[in-house]
Structure formats: structure tokens, C-alpha cells
């Protein structure tokens, strides 16, 4: 069976957000399965090493599966990205795209920049909105709610 997305143009999605916490605190929200459930997942499996599993069971149903490609705590993480359950006419199978998150200190805050590479053009709009909700709203709120802001 051919992959219809294999011939589709790809784009890079980029989101930048300021979070009132240190890079170490923000890093923990990406690595700790319990903290991941506060903003991204109903359950998470994390093996924080190169080649380790990064599996996010989304609150709304699907499961994102990837593996860590690079880890530079608490400044940068890179993981492969795809969906275990995907639509046959718009596939984004595990490992077909890549996400890079950089955490840059700025005073007491962290500037988080997320870049999602190799995104099929047909899936860019929904993933752009998804990252805006997940990172731009839920992660920021979760960090603030824990009282770790500035930590």
C-alpha cells in the first residue's frame, strides 16, 4: 500500500511562548509522566534517554508515539512524532515527523520554542492549533497552577 503523504509537501510548524518558570521547571513538565498528565496526556510513558520511548495518550483519545532523538537537559529535547491511530488518507505514522523544543532562560522566565518538522501540509493547520492549545495554553497554565513559577 502506498503512503499518500510520502509525495506531499511538508512544512515546519513553529510556536514560541514565554513561561514564568526556570528552564529546569519547564523541562520537568516534558519529562515527568505525572506532570505530563497535568497538561498534555491522560497517561504518559517516558524513557528519557536517546532512543527512549515517548508515548503520550492524549486526553481526547489518540496516542502520540515517538522516541527521543536528542536530550540536552534542561535546554533542548528532540523526539520523533506520529500517531498510532491515524487516518489512512492523511497518515502521520510514528517516526514520520520530528519535534524540537528549546528552553531559553530570559530573566526569571523561559522562552519555549517548539518546531515541528516534516509536517505534511494537509495536517499543518490542525497540528498548529493543537500545539497552540497544548503548549501555549495548557502547559503555561499547568506550570502556573503548580506554584513552581520562577522556580
ZIUR-V429253 format. One record per residue. N is the residue number from 0. RES is the residue in one small letter. PSI is psi in whole degrees, 0 to 359 (NA if undefined). D_FIRST is the distance of its C-alpha to the first C-alpha in Angstrom with 2 decimals. Layout:
# ZIUR-V429253
n-><N | N>
res-><RES | RES>
psi-><PSI | PSI>
d_first-><D_FIRST | D_FIRST>
This chain:
# ZIUR-V429253
n-><0 | 1 | 2 | 3 | 4 | 5 | 6 | 7 | 8 | 9 | 10 | 11 | 12 | 13 | 14 | 15 | 16 | 17 | 18 | 19 | 20 | 21 | 22 | 23 | 24 | 25 | 26 | 27 | 28 | 29 | 30 | 31 | 32 | 33 | 34 | 35 | 36 | 37 | 38 | 39 | 40 | 41 | 42 | 43 | 44 | 45 | 46 | 47 | 48 | 49 | 50 | 51 | 52 | 53 | 54 | 55 | 56 | 57 | 58 | 59 | 60 | 61 | 62 | 63 | 64 | 65 | 66 | 67 | 68 | 69 | 70 | 71 | 72 | 73 | 74 | 75 | 76 | 77 | 78 | 79 | 80 | 81 | 82 | 83 | 84 | 85 | 86 | 87 | 88 | 89 | 90 | 91 | 92 | 93 | 94 | 95 | 96 | 97 | 98 | 99 | 100 | 101 | 102 | 103 | 104 | 105 | 106 | 107 | 108 | 109 | 110 | 111 | 112 | 113 | 114 | 115 | 116 | 117 | 118 | 119 | 120 | 121 | 122 | 123 | 124 | 125 | 126 | 127 | 128 | 129 | 130 | 131 | 132 | 133 | 134 | 135 | 136 | 137 | 138 | 139 | 140 | 141 | 142 | 143 | 144 | 145 | 146 | 147 | 148 | 149 | 150>
res-><x | x | x | x | x | x | x | x | x | x | x | x | x | x | x | x | x | x | x | x | x | x | x | x | x | x | x | x | x | x | x | x | x | x | x | x | x | x | x | x | x | x | x | x | x | x | x | x | x | x | x | x | x | x | x | x | x | x | x | x | x | x | x | x | x | x | x | x | x | x | x | x | x | x | x | x | x | x | x | x | x | x | x | x | x | x | x | x | x | x | x | x | x | x | x | x | x | x | x | x | x | x | x | x | x | x | x | x | x | x | x | x | x | x | x | x | x | x | x | x | x | x | x | x | x | x | x | x | x | x | x | x | x | x | x | x | x | x | x | x | x | x | x | x | x | x | x | x | x | x | x>
psi-><133 | 154 | 109 | 334 | 346 | 339 | 3 | 143 | 147 | 159 | 169 | 128 | 138 | 134 | 138 | 136 | 146 | 132 | 133 | 70 | 165 | 159 | 323 | 318 | 313 | 319 | 315 | 329 | 342 | 336 | 331 | 116 | 323 | 317 | 327 | 327 | 348 | 344 | 337 | 326 | 157 | 338 | 152 | 147 | 124 | 124 | 92 | 71 | 157 | 128 | 354 | 154 | 139 | 103 | 122 | 115 | 102 | 150 | 325 | 4 | 298 | 168 | 123 | 133 | 133 | 186 | 150 | 129 | 324 | 142 | 123 | 77 | 142 | 40 | 328 | 136 | 144 | 131 | 151 | 160 | 140 | 173 | 134 | 323 | 114 | 160 | 131 | 328 | 350 | 65 | 146 | 72 | 156 | 135 | 358 | 350 | 174 | 139 | 133 | 128 | 123 | 141 | 110 | 123 | 142 | 94 | 231 | 357 | 175 | 133 | 115 | 126 | 124 | 129 | 125 | 107 | 157 | 33 | 121 | 136 | 323 | 343 | 358 | 316 | 313 | 325 | 327 | 313 | 321 | 312 | 323 | 316 | 309 | 309 | 311 | 335 | 301 | 316 | 314 | 314 | 320 | 317 | 315 | 320 | 335 | 349 | 12 | 356 | 134 | 350 | NA>
d_first-><0.00 | 3.78 | 6.61 | 9.23 | 11.97 | 11.62 | 13.66 | 15.87 | 19.43 | 20.55 | 24.01 | 26.36 | 27.96 | 31.51 | 33.95 | 37.47 | 39.80 | 43.24 | 43.88 | 47.43 | 47.00 | 46.88 | 43.71 | 44.28 | 44.29 | 41.17 | 39.43 | 40.27 | 38.45 | 35.17 | 35.84 | 37.68 | 35.53 | 38.52 | 38.95 | 35.26 | 35.76 | 38.50 | 36.32 | 32.55 | 31.55 | 32.62 | 31.91 | 30.94 | 30.33 | 31.58 | 32.08 | 33.82 | 33.28 | 30.98 | 27.75 | 28.89 | 26.92 | 27.18 | 25.94 | 27.16 | 27.11 | 27.77 | 30.69 | 28.68 | 25.98 | 22.81 | 22.77 | 22.44 | 21.76 | 22.63 | 24.90 | 28.07 | 27.96 | 31.62 | 34.61 | 37.98 | 39.99 | 41.16 | 40.02 | 36.29 | 33.10 | 29.57 | 26.51 | 22.76 | 21.38 | 18.44 | 18.05 | 17.30 | 16.68 | 14.86 | 13.89 | 10.25 | 11.58 | 13.52 | 12.16 | 14.76 | 13.81 | 16.80 | 17.88 | 16.34 | 19.81 | 23.39 | 26.62 | 30.09 | 33.21 | 36.64 | 39.88 | 42.91 | 46.40 | 48.51 | 51.88 | 51.37 | 47.93 | 44.44 | 42.32 | 38.69 | 36.13 | 32.46 | 29.88 | 26.19 | 24.38 | 20.94 | 20.61 | 18.25 | 20.81 | 19.49 | 20.24 | 23.49 | 25.95 | 25.10 | 25.05 | 28.27 | 29.92 | 28.68 | 30.19 | 33.32 | 33.82 | 32.95 | 34.78 | 37.17 | 38.49 | 37.71 | 38.13 | 41.30 | 42.69 | 41.88 | 43.69 | 46.63 | 46.83 | 47.16 | 50.24 | 48.76 | 49.01 | 50.91 | 50.56>
